[in-house]
Amino acid sequence: MVSAAARPRSQSEEAYLVLRSEILACRIAPDEKILINEICERFEFSSGSVREALSRLTAEGLVVAEPQKGFRASPISVEDLKDLTRARAQVEALCLSEAIDHGDLGWEGRVLAAHHKLSRTRMVADGEPPELQEQWSLAHADFHQALAEGCCSRWMLRIRSMLYEQSERYRRLSVPLDEAGRDVSAEHKAICEAAVGRDKETAVRLIQEHIEKTTAIIMRGVASKMPSLAGG
């Protein structure tokens, strides 16, 4: 029997994964119109597979469907960022708190392994403006997922995953705005140590501060460098 992971993906699944990656990485900019014919030509997908992918992304909140106008990448704004940050900080804290209470030695091992991989992966690619490395983004997602997965609530984990993905575009946008040289690696190390050390109070405080720092960086840079976000 062929496992699900080994089965070839359908074209609609490929289109979904490609478009999702383009939107999260802001290669399709927030509020940018998504031209189906252009996507088909660029990635050699059928129009039907692209439309199906866009429908899925609309349901996930990454795309907006406009009657008689087509599709756009979901817009971003300061108010949305504040709301998302508040929700994510609370949900991540709840998941991590439960993980520390209920996670076993296997959970500790997965957190340590994920942190080791993240710490050995280069964060920012060469170039101007600076951009997050794709491999770092994947390792970062794995680390935060590992921290949370000791939580016993399937629904809390599902909500956490959704909020994490929605925050990805803001995270990518924060990198060129960080003029203070934020030490993200040190933040991850401190969170990891507190979590596996079962210091729940410290771990929860650190992960909330970690999430809120991204918002603070964007807010500081909005007025001078991203006026469209400020007015969105």
Salt bridges, closest charged atoms under 4 A:
GLU13 OE1 - ARG56 NH1 2.68
GLU14 OE2 - ARG9 NH1 3.67
GLU22 OE2 - ARG27 NE 2.84
GLU22 OE1 - ARG42 NH2 3.07
GLU66 OE1 - ARG72 NE 3.25
GLU79 OE2 - LYS82 NZ 3.85
ASP83 OD1 - ARG86 NH2 2.93
GLU92 OE2 - ARG88 NE 3.39
GLU92 OE2 - ARG160 NH1 2.83
ASP101 OD2 - LYS200 NZ 3.10
GLU108 OE2 - ARG198 NH2 2.74
ASP126 OD1 - ARG122 NH2 2.42
GLU134 OE1 - ARG172 NH1 3.45
GLU149 OE2 - ARG110 NE 2.48
GLU165 OE2 - ARG20 NH2 2.16
GLU168 OE1 - ARG171 NH1 2.13
GLU168 OE2 - ARG172 NE 2.85
GLU179 OE2 - LYS225 NZ 2.51
GLU187 OE2 - ARG182 NE 2.90
GLU187 OE1 - HIS210 ND1 2.61
GLU187 OE2 - LYS213 NZ 3.60
GLU209 OE2 - ARG205 NH1 3.44
